[in-house]
Amino acid sequence: MNAADESVRTVDTDDSEAGAATQDAPSAVRAAALKLRSQHVWPVFVSNLAISAIVVFVLWPAADRAILLIWAALIWGLALVRFFGWRRCPVDDLGHDAIARRWGRFAVAVSSLAGVLWGGMPLLFSLRV
């Protein structure tokens, strides 16, 4: 096994410390990605609110207003869940695999819901109530 293969399998902390923790590469990448996501909570929150407000403003004359308002409420509600959820994220503990996995599931769930709401927008607005 060469050095490149070994670096893919483990990410070592300073080996000079007694009992140095070893974290496999996927766990280290997961923790780093989650830390990065938690740092961008505010811009994501503001952009979701602003863009959805623009969509409502632009589509107000043409779309079914009930569906439009329900969609906007869902977007804003999800934005609040994401914002307050990520504010609770224990950034310093994301090196622990169980914690990182739990927050990773949260990230996937809220991102998937956001994708469904934003991606399903044309289908929703083609419906008439």
C-alpha positions as CSV (number, residue, x, y, z in Angstrom):
1,M,0.0,0.0,0.0
2,N,1.4,3.4,-1.0
3,A,1.1,6.7,0.9
4,A,-1.7,7.9,-1.3
5,D,-3.8,4.8,-0.4
6,E,-3.2,5.3,3.3
7,S,-4.2,8.9,3.2
8,V,-7.6,7.9,1.6
9,R,-8.3,5.5,4.4
10,T,-7.4,7.5,7.5
11,V,-6.9,11.1,8.5
12,D,-4.6,11.2,11.5
13,T,-4.3,14.0,14.0
14,D,-0.9,14.8,15.4
15,D,0.7,11.4,16.1
16,S,3.0,12.8,18.7
17,E,0.0,13.1,21.1
18,A,-0.7,10.1,23.3
19,G,-3.8,8.3,22.1
20,A,-4.1,10.4,18.9
21,A,-7.5,10.0,17.4
22,T,-7.8,8.5,13.9
23,Q,-10.8,9.4,11.8
24,D,-11.5,7.7,8.4
25,A,-11.6,9.9,5.4
26,P,-15.4,9.8,4.8
27,S,-16.0,10.8,8.4
28,A,-13.5,13.7,8.2
29,V,-15.1,14.9,4.9
30,R,-18.6,14.6,6.4
31,A,-17.5,16.7,9.4
32,A,-15.8,19.3,7.3
33,A,-18.8,19.6,4.9
34,L,-21.3,19.9,7.8
35,K,-19.1,22.6,9.5
36,L,-19.1,24.5,6.2
37,R,-22.9,24.2,5.9
38,S,-23.4,25.5,9.4
39,Q,-21.3,28.5,8.6
40,H,-23.5,29.5,5.7
41,V,-26.9,29.4,7.5
42,W,-27.6,33.1,7.4
43,P,-26.9,33.6,3.6
44,V,-29.0,30.5,2.7
45,F,-31.8,31.7,5.0
46,V,-31.9,35.2,3.6
47,S,-31.6,34.1,-0.1
48,N,-34.5,31.6,0.3
49,L,-36.8,34.3,1.8
50,A,-35.8,36.9,-0.8
51,I,-36.0,34.7,-3.9
52,S,-39.3,33.2,-2.8
53,A,-40.7,36.7,-2.2
54,I,-39.6,37.7,-5.7
55,V,-41.3,34.6,-7.1
56,V,-44.5,35.4,-5.3
57,F,-44.3,39.0,-6.5
58,V,-43.7,38.0,-10.1
59,L,-46.3,35.3,-10.3
60,W,-49.0,37.0,-8.3
61,P,-51.0,38.2,-11.3
62,A,-50.7,34.9,-13.2
63,A,-50.7,32.0,-10.7
64,D,-53.4,30.7,-8.5
65,R,-52.9,32.8,-5.4
66,A,-53.9,30.1,-2.9
67,I,-51.3,27.7,-4.3
68,L,-48.7,30.5,-4.5
69,L,-49.2,31.4,-0.8
70,I,-49.1,27.8,0.3
71,W,-45.9,27.3,-1.6
72,A,-44.4,30.5,-0.1
73,A,-45.4,29.4,3.4
74,L,-43.8,26.0,2.9
75,I,-40.6,27.6,1.6
76,W,-40.5,30.1,4.5
77,G,-41.4,27.4,7.1
78,L,-38.6,25.1,5.8
79,A,-36.2,28.1,5.8
80,L,-37.0,28.6,9.4
81,V,-36.5,24.9,10.2
82,R,-33.2,24.9,8.4
83,F,-32.0,28.2,10.1
84,F,-32.9,27.2,13.7
85,G,-31.8,23.6,13.1
86,W,-28.4,24.6,11.9
87,R,-28.1,27.2,14.7
88,R,-28.4,24.2,17.2
89,C,-25.7,22.2,15.4
90,P,-22.8,21.4,17.7
91,V,-20.0,22.4,15.3
92,D,-17.3,21.5,17.8
93,D,-18.6,18.0,18.1
94,L,-19.0,17.1,14.4
95,G,-15.7,15.1,14.7
96,H,-17.7,12.5,16.5
97,D,-19.1,10.1,13.9
98,A,-22.5,9.6,15.5
99,I,-23.2,13.3,15.8
100,A,-21.9,14.0,12.3
101,R,-24.2,11.2,10.9
102,R,-27.2,12.7,12.7
103,W,-26.6,16.2,11.3
104,G,-25.8,14.7,8.0
105,R,-29.3,13.1,7.9
106,F,-30.8,16.5,8.9
107,A,-28.9,18.2,6.0
108,V,-30.1,15.6,3.5
109,A,-33.7,15.8,4.7
110,V,-34.0,19.6,4.6
111,S,-32.1,19.9,1.4
112,S,-34.3,17.2,-0.2
113,L,-37.4,19.0,0.9
114,A,-36.1,22.3,-0.4
115,G,-35.3,20.6,-3.7
116,V,-38.8,19.2,-4.0
117,L,-40.4,22.5,-3.1
118,W,-38.3,24.6,-5.5
119,G,-38.2,21.9,-8.3
120,G,-41.9,21.2,-8.0
121,M,-42.8,24.8,-8.3
122,P,-43.7,24.7,-12.1
123,L,-45.9,21.6,-11.5
124,L,-47.7,23.3,-8.5
125,F,-48.4,26.5,-10.5
126,S,-49.8,24.6,-13.4
127,L,-52.5,23.2,-11.2
128,R,-55.8,25.1,-10.7
129,V,-57.7,25.0,-7.5
